Amino acid sequence: MKVKEKMWDGRGRPRKFQPGEAVEWRLRAPDNLLMELRICARAGNRSINEEIIARLLLSLNYQPGKPVIKTAEGEKLIALAVRFDEWLENLLDGGSGNHVEGNKIPPHQEQLWVWRKGERILLPGKTTGYSMRIPENLADEIRAMAKVHNRSLNDEMLTRLMDTLGYFTERLLEQNEDAQALKALCMEFEIYLKKRIKEVEGSDLPWDESSSQ
């Protein structure tokens, strides 16, 4: 059996990734998802930017280079962070009694996610823009996969990040040969279009030729 065929079963040699030039991207994500990424980044002793890149690489079947935190461990850390936040709020309230009514249902726990039929569903809530630097060739792959899945670039990134964090995304295609072939086709077609546009921009336009005669 070929290595390429075994790759999708978790066997064989994992794909490596060469960083290349970096580009500026702005991700718009729910605050609770960013908080979860922040906790996982802190647990892995890396920046949020590195955490996002590692998870995007993992979703594209690349070896991240740095181990990505397991979903179960991530959930435990987030649950502890929520409890710590609630404890701080209780201390800051100073026993005024204003927060007693809400103690029955942890508000932050409800804002993060809910369980539906055994799947973890993210509750979006407020969104925030996050500026990041991402390798240009990784950006090209994500852009191509967004075209394959017929969704926006931001939605493609959010779906992939949520998938690595154990959320139910329901729209992420498997890393099979058909998806890889579509990705390669999109990337080659984009290169072809850029070459054609460059040729047209560098040549004389039809109306310029008629006016010169």
Secondary structure, 3 states (H helix, E strand, C coil): CCHHHHHHHCCCCCECCCCCCEEEEEEEEEHHHHHHHHHHHHHCCCCHHHHHHHHHHHHCCECCCCCCCCHHHHHHHHHHHHHHHHHHHHHHHCCCCCCCHHHCCCHHHHHHEEEECCEEEECCCCEEEEEEEEEHHHHHHHHHHHHHHCCCHHHHHHHHHHHHCCECCCCCCCCCHHHHHHHHHHHHHHHHHHHHHHHHHHCCCHHHHHHHC
